[in-house]
Amino acid sequence: MKKLLFTLTVALSFFNYSIAQIDRNEIKSAMLQALEWQEAHPIIALAPTDWTNGAYYTGVARAHQTTRDMMYMAALKNQAYWNNWNTYKRFHHADDVAISYSYLYIDMNDNRKNFVDLAPTKKFLDAHLYEEDNWKAGTDKTKYGRTILWWWCDALFMAPPVLNLYAKHTNQPKYLDEMHKFYMETYNQLYDKEEQLFARDMRFVWQGTDKDTKEPNGEKVFWSRGNGWVIAGLALILDDMPEDYEHRPFYENLYKEMADKILDIQPKDGLWRTSLLSPESYNHGELSGSGFHTFALAWGINNGLLGKKHKSAVVKAWNAMAACQHEDGRVGWVQNIGAFPEPASSDSWQNFGTGAFLLAGSEVLKLKE
């Protein structure tokens, strides 16, 4: 226990600084080191096409979009080829199409004809949207609230950006309209308008009874990575959504509301805690949620939805994230796979944490002086 407390104390002191400017060469180097380490140390939850790799390779795609470094494109093409362009197998489950963001990106940025096969992605999306399942039917009566297609907030990162990008790439707006329909179901079920944050699922939505799940300090439970999934997903959606799309104002307003909240509750050392409203529960920063928040906030600055006054908060967050990277490139302080706030450590890592790191770097690089 003493060793753990010592480690956390050292880490907190290491994070507790802020630099007003950024070194773009250092950021590029850190991102490439993270990519190279992760490619050499693959890890999956279910399969190479699962959501963990989906989130990771979304970060790789955005890193390539910003830097145009062929190392990223090589990694994207290699995994897609060995996956045979497949999704994972649960067509009703949003997690299992996240990998298709990388396939779509390759098809939109590679000049080789007939290299990318989007047929598995189309098959998944059509089944996901139009075939019946227990969740859509509302027959699952468990405590999770599985009465809608996207019943957990993480889903808003997994499927909507893919649907949005697919609609754009194939010029089929019907996929965007379907995305909006299911997105609104999740918003209406899980978004807390008072706190401007999403509950992870119905277990954490307050009903005004003594059975409501609370943090030790009495606050509602809002998971950092869960809300990171949502706000990062919003940035991805808005980046590809048509400017004249009739529902775009909804997504912009939701993004701004969440961004204001995330900025307001940023800890002084720059890294968000796993429990957003009870930071003392695990009094150390966590990288995956922080990476998604940083990506989204930097994207907002770069695209005019947030003011430049927020740049210092983003730079502080990036510098704290950079301090989480080991000398060999591994990105630490990542909470493991879960569904609510839990601790992390210097040595805890996951591919989606690396993806969050790359996402953040891809937008921090674009910040103007």
C-alpha positions as a Markdown table, in Angstrom:
| # | Residue | x | y | z |
|---|---|---|---|---|
| 1 | Met | 0.0 | 0.0 | 0.0 |
| 2 | Lys | 2.8 | 2.4 | 0.8 |
| 3 | Lys | 4.4 | 1.7 | -2.5 |
| 4 | Leu | 1.1 | 2.4 | -4.3 |
| 5 | Leu | 0.7 | 5.7 | -2.4 |
| 6 | Phe | 4.2 | 6.7 | -3.2 |
| 7 | Thr | 3.7 | 5.9 | -6.9 |
| 8 | Leu | 0.5 | 8.0 | -7.1 |
| 9 | Thr | 2.2 | 10.9 | -5.2 |
| 10 | Val | 5.1 | 11.0 | -7.6 |
| 11 | Ala | 2.7 | 10.8 | -10.6 |
| 12 | Leu | 0.6 | 13.7 | -9.3 |
| 13 | Ser | 3.6 | 15.9 | -8.8 |
| 14 | Phe | 4.8 | 14.9 | -12.3 |
| 15 | Phe | 1.5 | 15.9 | -13.8 |
| 16 | Asn | 1.3 | 19.2 | -11.9 |
| 17 | Tyr | 2.6 | 21.6 | -14.4 |
| 18 | Ser | 1.4 | 23.6 | -17.4 |
| 19 | Ile | 3.4 | 25.0 | -20.3 |
| 20 | Ala | 1.9 | 27.8 | -22.3 |
| 21 | Gln | 3.2 | 26.6 | -25.7 |
| 22 | Ile | 3.6 | 23.3 | -27.4 |
| 23 | Asp | 6.5 | 21.8 | -29.3 |
| 24 | Arg | 5.1 | 20.2 | -32.5 |
| 25 | Asn | 8.2 | 18.2 | -33.2 |
| 26 | Glu | 7.9 | 16.6 | -29.7 |
| 27 | Ile | 4.2 | 15.9 | -30.2 |
| 28 | Lys | 4.9 | 14.2 | -33.6 |
| 29 | Ser | 7.7 | 12.2 | -32.0 |
| 30 | Ala | 5.5 | 11.1 | -29.1 |
| 31 | Met | 2.7 | 10.1 | -31.4 |
| 32 | Leu | 4.9 | 8.0 | -33.6 |
| 33 | Gln | 6.5 | 6.3 | -30.5 |
| 34 | Ala | 3.0 | 5.5 | -29.2 |
| 35 | Leu | 2.1 | 4.0 | -32.6 |
| 36 | Glu | 5.2 | 1.9 | -32.9 |
| 37 | Trp | 4.9 | 0.5 | -29.4 |
| 38 | Gln | 1.3 | -0.3 | -29.8 |
| 39 | Glu | 1.8 | -2.0 | -33.2 |
| 40 | Ala | 4.5 | -4.1 | -31.6 |
| 41 | His | 2.2 | -5.0 | -28.6 |
| 42 | Pro | -1.2 | -5.8 | -30.0 |
| 43 | Ile | -4.0 | -6.4 | -27.5 |
| 44 | Ile | -7.7 | -7.3 | -28.1 |
| 45 | Ala | -10.8 | -7.8 | -26.0 |
| 46 | Leu | -12.7 | -10.1 | -28.3 |
| 47 | Ala | -11.1 | -10.1 | -31.8 |
| 48 | Pro | -8.9 | -7.9 | -34.0 |
| 49 | Thr | -12.1 | -6.3 | -35.3 |
| 50 | Asp | -13.5 | -5.4 | -31.9 |
| 51 | Trp | -14.2 | -2.0 | -30.5 |
| 52 | Thr | -10.8 | -1.6 | -28.8 |
| 53 | Asn | -9.1 | -1.8 | -32.1 |
| 54 | Gly | -11.8 | 0.3 | -33.6 |
| 55 | Ala | -11.0 | 3.1 | -31.2 |
| 56 | Tyr | -7.3 | 2.7 | -31.6 |
| 57 | Tyr | -7.4 | 2.8 | -35.4 |
| 58 | Thr | -9.7 | 5.8 | -35.4 |
| 59 | Gly | -6.9 | 7.5 | -33.6 |
| 60 | Val | -4.4 | 6.2 | -36.1 |
| 61 | Ala | -6.6 | 7.5 | -39.0 |
| 62 | Arg | -6.8 | 11.0 | -37.5 |
| 63 | Ala | -3.1 | 11.0 | -36.8 |
| 64 | His | -2.5 | 10.3 | -40.5 |
| 65 | Gln | -5.0 | 13.0 | -41.5 |
| 66 | Thr | -3.0 | 15.6 | -39.6 |
| 67 | Thr | 0.6 | 14.5 | -40.2 |
| 68 | Arg | 0.3 | 12.6 | -43.5 |
| 69 | Asp | 3.0 | 10.3 | -42.1 |
| 70 | Met | 2.9 | 7.0 | -44.0 |
| 71 | Met | 3.7 | 5.1 | -40.9 |
| 72 | Tyr | 0.1 | 5.6 | -39.9 |
| 73 | Met | -1.4 | 4.7 | -43.2 |
| 74 | Ala | 0.8 | 1.5 | -43.3 |
| 75 | Ala | -0.6 | 0.5 | -39.9 |
| 76 | Leu | -4.2 | 1.2 | -41.1 |
| 77 | Lys | -3.8 | -0.8 | -44.3 |
| 78 | Asn | -2.1 | -3.8 | -42.7 |
| 79 | Gln | -4.8 | -4.3 | -40.0 |
| 80 | Ala | -7.6 | -3.8 | -42.6 |
| 81 | Tyr | -6.1 | -6.3 | -45.0 |
| 82 | Trp | -5.6 | -9.0 | -42.3 |
| 83 | Asn | -9.1 | -8.3 | -41.1 |
| 84 | Asn | -10.3 | -8.9 | -44.6 |
| 85 | Trp | -12.3 | -5.6 | -44.2 |
| 86 | Asn | -14.7 | -7.3 | -41.8 |
| 87 | Thr | -16.5 | -5.9 | -38.8 |
| 88 | Tyr | -17.1 | -8.0 | -35.7 |
| 89 | Lys | -20.0 | -10.4 | -35.7 |
| 90 | Arg | -22.8 | -8.9 | -33.5 |
| 91 | Phe | -24.8 | -6.8 | -36.0 |
| 92 | His | -27.0 | -5.4 | -33.3 |
| 93 | His | -24.1 | -4.1 | -31.2 |
| 94 | Ala | -22.6 | -0.7 | -32.0 |
| 95 | Asp | -19.2 | -1.7 | -30.7 |
| 96 | Asp | -18.7 | -4.1 | -33.6 |
| 97 | Val | -18.7 | -1.6 | -36.4 |
| 98 | Ala | -16.2 | 0.9 | -34.9 |
| 99 | Ile | -13.4 | -0.7 | -36.8 |
| 100 | Ser | -15.1 | 0.5 | -40.1 |
| 101 | Tyr | -14.1 | 4.1 | -39.5 |
| 102 | Ser | -10.6 | 3.1 | -40.4 |
| 103 | Tyr | -11.8 | 1.2 | -43.5 |
| 104 | Leu | -13.7 | 4.2 | -44.7 |
| 105 | Tyr | -10.8 | 6.5 | -44.0 |
| 106 | Ile | -8.5 | 4.3 | -46.1 |
| 107 | Asp | -11.0 | 4.2 | -49.0 |
| 108 | Met | -11.2 | 8.0 | -48.9 |
| 109 | Asn | -7.5 | 8.6 | -48.8 |
| 110 | Asp | -5.9 | 5.8 | -50.8 |
| 111 | Asn | -5.6 | 5.9 | -54.6 |
| 112 | Arg | -5.5 | 2.2 | -55.3 |
| 113 | Lys | -8.8 | 1.1 | -56.9 |
| 114 | Asn | -10.6 | -2.0 | -55.6 |
| 115 | Phe | -8.3 | -2.2 | -52.6 |
| 116 | Val | -10.9 | -1.5 | -49.9 |
| 117 | Asp | -13.9 | -3.7 | -49.6 |
| 118 | Leu | -16.8 | -1.9 | -47.9 |
| 119 | Ala | -19.3 | -4.6 | -48.5 |
| 120 | Pro | -19.0 | -6.0 | -44.9 |
| 121 | Thr | -19.5 | -2.5 | -43.5 |
| 122 | Lys | -22.6 | -2.0 | -45.6 |
| 123 | Lys | -23.9 | -5.4 | -44.5 |
| 124 | Phe | -23.4 | -4.5 | -40.9 |
| 125 | Leu | -24.9 | -1.1 | -41.1 |
| 126 | Asp | -28.0 | -2.3 | -42.9 |
| 127 | Ala | -28.6 | -5.1 | -40.4 |
| 128 | His | -27.8 | -2.7 | -37.4 |
| 129 | Leu | -30.3 | -0.1 | -38.5 |
| 130 | Tyr | -33.1 | -2.1 | -40.1 |
| 131 | Glu | -33.2 | -5.6 | -38.6 |
| 132 | Glu | -35.1 | -6.3 | -35.4 |
| 133 | Asp | -33.4 | -7.3 | -32.2 |
| 134 | Asn | -34.2 | -7.5 | -28.5 |
| 135 | Trp | -32.9 | -4.1 | -27.7 |
| 136 | Lys | -34.9 | -2.3 | -30.3 |
| 137 | Ala | -38.0 | -4.3 | -29.3 |
| 138 | Gly | -37.6 | -3.2 | -25.7 |
| 139 | Thr | -37.9 | -6.8 | -24.4 |
| 140 | Asp | -34.7 | -6.7 | -22.3 |
| 141 | Lys | -35.9 | -5.6 | -18.9 |
| 142 | Thr | -32.5 | -5.6 | -17.1 |
| 143 | Lys | -31.3 | -2.7 | -15.0 |
| 144 | Tyr | -29.0 | -1.5 | -17.9 |
| 145 | Gly | -31.9 | 0.1 | -19.8 |
| 146 | Arg | -31.5 | -2.1 | -22.9 |
| 147 | Thr | -34.7 | -0.9 | -24.4 |
| 148 | Ile | -33.1 | 1.2 | -27.2 |
| 149 | Leu | -30.4 | 0.3 | -29.8 |
| 150 | Trp | -27.6 | 2.5 | -28.2 |
| 151 | Trp | -28.4 | 2.0 | -24.6 |
| 152 | Trp | -24.9 | 2.8 | -23.3 |
| 153 | Cys | -23.2 | 6.1 | -23.8 |
| 154 | Asp | -20.0 | 4.6 | -25.3 |
| 155 | Ala | -22.1 | 3.5 | -28.3 |
| 156 | Leu | -22.2 | 7.2 | -29.4 |
| 157 | Phe | -18.5 | 6.9 | -30.3 |
| 158 | Met | -18.7 | 3.4 | -31.9 |
| 159 | Ala | -21.5 | 3.6 | -34.5 |
| 160 | Pro | -22.6 | 7.2 | -35.2 |
| 161 | Pro | -19.3 | 8.5 | -36.6 |
| 162 | Val | -19.2 | 5.5 | -38.9 |
| 163 | Leu | -22.7 | 6.0 | -40.1 |
| 164 | Asn | -22.1 | 9.7 | -40.6 |
| 165 | Leu | -18.9 | 9.0 | -42.6 |
| 166 | Tyr | -20.5 | 6.3 | -44.6 |
| 167 | Ala | -23.3 | 8.6 | -45.5 |
| 168 | Lys | -20.8 | 11.2 | -46.7 |
| 169 | His | -18.6 | 8.8 | -48.6 |
| 170 | Thr | -21.4 | 7.0 | -50.4 |
| 171 | Asn | -23.6 | 10.1 | -50.8 |
| 172 | Gln | -26.5 | 8.3 | -49.0 |
| 173 | Pro | -28.1 | 10.7 | -46.5 |
| 174 | Lys | -30.5 | 8.1 | -45.3 |
| 175 | Tyr | -27.8 | 6.6 | -43.1 |
| 176 | Leu | -27.3 | 10.0 | -41.5 |
| 177 | Asp | -31.0 | 10.3 | -40.8 |
| 178 | Glu | -31.1 | 6.9 | -39.2 |
| 179 | Met | -28.1 | 7.8 | -37.1 |
| 180 | His | -29.9 | 10.9 | -35.8 |
| 181 | Lys | -33.0 | 8.9 | -34.9 |
| 182 | Phe | -31.1 | 6.4 | -32.8 |
| 183 | Tyr | -28.8 | 9.1 | -31.4 |
| 184 | Met | -31.9 | 11.0 | -30.0 |
| 185 | Glu | -33.1 | 7.9 | -28.2 |
| 186 | Thr | -29.8 | 7.7 | -26.3 |
| 187 | Tyr | -29.7 | 11.4 | -25.7 |
| 188 | Asn | -33.3 | 11.4 | -24.2 |
| 189 | Gln | -32.5 | 8.4 | -22.0 |
| 190 | Leu | -29.0 | 9.2 | -20.7 |
| 191 | Tyr | -28.2 | 12.9 | -21.0 |
| 192 | Asp | -28.4 | 14.8 | -17.7 |
| 193 | Lys | -29.4 | 18.4 | -18.8 |
| 194 | Glu | -28.6 | 19.8 | -15.3 |
| 195 | Glu | -25.1 | 18.4 | -15.2 |
| 196 | Gln | -24.5 | 18.5 | -19.0 |
| 197 | Leu | -23.0 | 15.0 | -18.9 |
| 198 | Phe | -24.1 | 11.5 | -19.9 |
| 199 | Ala | -24.8 | 8.6 | -17.6 |
| 200 | Arg | -23.1 | 5.5 | -18.8 |
| 201 | Asp | -26.4 | 3.5 | -18.8 |
| 202 | Met | -29.6 | 3.5 | -16.8 |
| 203 | Arg | -27.9 | 2.1 | -13.7 |
| 204 | Phe | -26.6 | 5.6 | -13.1 |
| 205 | Val | -29.6 | 7.7 | -14.1 |
| 206 | Trp | -31.1 | 9.3 | -11.0 |
| 207 | Gln | -34.8 | 8.5 | -10.4 |
| 208 | Gly | -35.1 | 10.6 | -7.2 |
| 209 | Thr | -35.1 | 7.6 | -4.8 |
| 210 | Asp | -32.9 | 6.2 | -2.1 |
| 211 | Lys | -31.8 | 3.5 | -4.6 |
| 212 | Asp | -30.0 | 6.0 | -6.8 |
| 213 | Thr | -26.3 | 5.2 | -7.3 |
| 214 | Lys | -24.1 | 7.9 | -5.8 |
| 215 | Glu | -20.5 | 8.7 | -5.4 |
| 216 | Pro | -19.1 | 8.7 | -1.8 |
| 217 | Asn | -19.4 | 12.5 | -1.9 |
| 218 | Gly | -23.1 | 12.3 | -2.8 |
| 219 | Glu | -22.7 | 13.3 | -6.4 |
| 220 | Lys | -24.1 | 11.5 | -9.4 |
| 221 | Val | -21.8 | 9.0 | -11.1 |
| 222 | Phe | -20.4 | 10.3 | -14.4 |
| 223 | Trp | -17.6 | 8.3 | -15.9 |
| 224 | Ser | -14.8 | 10.2 | -17.5 |
| 225 | Arg | -14.1 | 7.8 | -20.4 |
| 226 | Gly | -17.8 | 7.4 | -21.0 |
| 227 | Asn | -18.3 | 11.1 | -21.5 |
| 228 | Gly | -15.0 | 11.1 | -23.4 |
| 229 | Trp | -16.6 | 8.6 | -25.8 |
| 230 | Val | -19.5 | 10.9 | -26.3 |
| 231 | Ile | -17.8 | 14.3 | -26.8 |
| 232 | Ala | -15.0 | 12.8 | -29.0 |
| 233 | Gly | -17.7 | 11.1 | -31.0 |
| 234 | Leu | -19.5 | 14.5 | -31.4 |
| 235 | Ala | -16.3 | 16.0 | -32.8 |
| 236 | Leu | -15.9 | 13.2 | -35.3 |
| 237 | Ile | -19.6 | 13.5 | -36.3 |
| 238 | Leu | -19.5 | 17.3 | -36.7 |
| 239 | Asp | -16.2 | 17.1 | -38.7 |
| 240 | Asp | -18.0 | 15.1 | -41.5 |
| 241 | Met | -21.6 | 16.2 | -41.1 |
| 242 | Pro | -22.9 | 18.5 | -43.9 |
| 243 | Glu | -23.0 | 22.2 | -42.8 |
| 244 | Asp | -26.6 | 22.4 | -44.0 |
| 245 | Tyr | -27.9 | 19.2 | -42.4 |
| 246 | Glu | -31.1 | 20.1 | -40.7 |
| 247 | His | -30.2 | 18.6 | -37.3 |
| 248 | Arg | -26.6 | 19.9 | -37.2 |
| 249 | Pro | -27.5 | 22.7 | -34.7 |
| 250 | Phe | -28.5 | 20.0 | -32.2 |
| 251 | Tyr | -25.1 | 18.4 | -32.3 |
| 252 | Glu | -23.3 | 21.7 | -32.2 |
| 253 | Asn | -25.3 | 22.8 | -29.1 |
| 254 | Leu | -24.8 | 19.5 | -27.4 |
| 255 | Tyr | -21.1 | 19.7 | -28.1 |
| 256 | Lys | -20.8 | 23.2 | -26.7 |
| 257 | Glu | -22.8 | 22.2 | -23.5 |
| 258 | Met | -20.5 | 19.3 | -22.8 |
| 259 | Ala | -17.4 | 21.2 | -23.7 |
| 260 | Asp | -18.3 | 23.9 | -21.2 |
| 261 | Lys | -18.8 | 21.3 | -18.5 |
| 262 | Ile | -15.6 | 19.4 | -19.3 |
| 263 | Leu | -13.6 | 22.6 | -19.3 |
| 264 | Asp | -15.2 | 23.7 | -16.0 |
| 265 | Ile | -14.3 | 20.6 | -14.1 |
| 266 | Gln | -10.7 | 20.1 | -15.4 |
| 267 | Pro | -8.4 | 19.4 | -12.5 |
| 268 | Lys | -5.5 | 21.8 | -12.0 |
| 269 | Asp | -2.9 | 19.3 | -13.2 |
| 270 | Gly | -4.7 | 18.9 | -16.5 |
| 271 | Leu | -5.9 | 15.3 | -16.4 |
| 272 | Trp | -9.5 | 14.4 | -15.7 |
| 273 | Arg | -10.2 | 11.8 | -13.0 |
| 274 | Thr | -12.1 | 8.7 | -13.7 |
| 275 | Ser | -15.1 | 10.0 | -11.8 |
| 276 | Leu | -15.8 | 13.5 | -13.1 |
| 277 | Leu | -17.8 | 14.8 | -10.2 |
| 278 | Ser | -16.0 | 12.9 | -7.4 |
| 279 | Pro | -12.3 | 13.4 | -8.4 |
| 280 | Glu | -11.2 | 12.5 | -4.9 |
| 281 | Ser | -12.5 | 9.0 | -5.3 |
| 282 | Tyr | -9.4 | 8.1 | -7.4 |
| 283 | Asn | -7.1 | 11.1 | -6.9 |
| 284 | His | -5.0 | 10.6 | -10.0 |
| 285 | Gly | -5.4 | 11.5 | -13.6 |
| 286 | Glu | -6.6 | 9.0 | -16.2 |
| 287 | Leu | -5.4 | 9.1 | -19.8 |
| 288 | Ser | -8.1 | 7.5 | -22.0 |
| 289 | Gly | -10.9 | 9.8 | -20.9 |
| 290 | Ser | -8.5 | 12.8 | -20.8 |
| 291 | Gly | -7.3 | 12.0 | -24.3 |
| 292 | Phe | -10.9 | 12.0 | -25.7 |
| 293 | His | -11.7 | 15.2 | -23.9 |
| 294 | Thr | -8.5 | 16.9 | -25.1 |
| 295 | Phe | -9.2 | 15.8 | -28.7 |
| 296 | Ala | -12.7 | 17.1 | -28.6 |
| 297 | Leu | -11.8 | 20.4 | -27.0 |
| 298 | Ala | -8.9 | 21.0 | -29.3 |
| 299 | Trp | -11.1 | 20.2 | -32.3 |
| 300 | Gly | -13.6 | 22.8 | -31.1 |
| 301 | Ile | -10.9 | 25.5 | -30.9 |
| 302 | Asn | -9.6 | 24.5 | -34.4 |
| 303 | Asn | -13.1 | 24.6 | -35.9 |
| 304 | Gly | -14.4 | 27.8 | -34.3 |
| 305 | Leu | -16.9 | 26.2 | -31.8 |
| 306 | Leu | -14.8 | 27.2 | -28.8 |
| 307 | Gly | -12.8 | 30.3 | -28.2 |
| 308 | Lys | -9.0 | 30.5 | -28.3 |
| 309 | Lys | -9.1 | 31.4 | -24.6 |
| 310 | His | -9.5 | 27.6 | -24.0 |
| 311 | Lys | -6.2 | 26.8 | -25.6 |
| 312 | Ser | -4.3 | 26.9 | -22.3 |
| 313 | Ala | -6.6 | 24.2 | -20.8 |
| 314 | Val | -6.0 | 22.0 | -23.8 |
| 315 | Val | -2.2 | 22.5 | -23.8 |
| 316 | Lys | -2.1 | 21.8 | -20.1 |
| 317 | Ala | -4.0 | 18.6 | -20.7 |
| 318 | Trp | -1.7 | 17.5 | -23.5 |
| 319 | Asn | 1.4 | 18.1 | -21.4 |
| 320 | Ala | 0.0 | 16.1 | -18.6 |
| 321 | Met | -0.8 | 13.3 | -21.1 |
| 322 | Ala | 2.7 | 13.4 | -22.4 |
| 323 | Ala | 3.9 | 12.8 | -18.9 |
| 324 | Cys | 2.0 | 9.5 | -18.9 |
| 325 | Gln | 4.1 | 8.1 | -21.8 |
| 326 | His | 6.9 | 5.8 | -20.9 |
| 327 | Glu | 10.3 | 6.1 | -22.6 |
| 328 | Asp | 9.6 | 3.2 | -24.8 |
| 329 | Gly | 6.4 | 4.8 | -26.2 |
| 330 | Arg | 3.9 | 2.9 | -24.1 |
| 331 | Val | 1.0 | 5.1 | -22.9 |
| 332 | Gly | 0.2 | 4.5 | -19.2 |
| 333 | Trp | -2.4 | 5.6 | -16.7 |
| 334 | Val | -5.2 | 4.1 | -18.8 |
| 335 | Gln | -8.2 | 2.7 | -16.9 |
| 336 | Asn | -8.8 | -0.9 | -18.1 |
| 337 | Ile | -12.0 | -2.0 | -19.8 |
| 338 | Gly | -15.0 | -1.2 | -17.7 |
| 339 | Ala | -18.3 | 0.7 | -17.4 |
| 340 | Phe | -17.8 | 3.1 | -14.5 |
| 341 | Pro | -15.1 | 4.9 | -12.7 |
| 342 | Glu | -12.2 | 2.7 | -11.5 |
| 343 | Pro | -8.5 | 3.4 | -10.8 |
| 344 | Ala | -5.6 | 3.3 | -13.2 |
| 345 | Ser | -1.8 | 3.1 | -12.8 |
| 346 | Ser | 1.4 | 4.1 | -14.5 |
| 347 | Asp | 1.7 | 0.6 | -15.9 |
| 348 | Ser | -2.0 | 0.2 | -17.1 |
| 349 | Trp | -2.4 | 0.4 | -20.8 |
| 350 | Gln | -4.9 | -0.5 | -23.6 |
| 351 | Asn | -5.0 | 0.1 | -27.3 |
| 352 | Phe | -7.9 | 2.4 | -27.0 |
| 353 | Gly | -5.8 | 4.6 | -24.6 |
| 354 | Thr | -3.2 | 4.8 | -27.4 |
| 355 | Gly | -6.0 | 5.7 | -29.8 |
| 356 | Ala | -7.1 | 8.5 | -27.4 |
| 357 | Phe | -3.5 | 9.8 | -27.2 |
| 358 | Leu | -3.2 | 9.9 | -31.0 |
| 359 | Leu | -6.6 | 11.6 | -31.4 |
| 360 | Ala | -5.6 | 14.3 | -28.9 |
| 361 | Gly | -2.2 | 14.8 | -30.6 |
| 362 | Ser | -3.8 | 15.1 | -34.0 |
| 363 | Glu | -5.8 | 18.2 | -33.0 |
| 364 | Val | -3.3 | 19.7 | -30.6 |
| 365 | Leu | -0.8 | 19.8 | -33.5 |
| 366 | Lys | -3.3 | 22.1 | -35.4 |
| 367 | Leu | -3.6 | 24.7 | -32.6 |
| 368 | Lys | -2.5 | 28.1 | -33.8 |
| 369 | Glu | 0.0 | 30.2 | -31.8 |
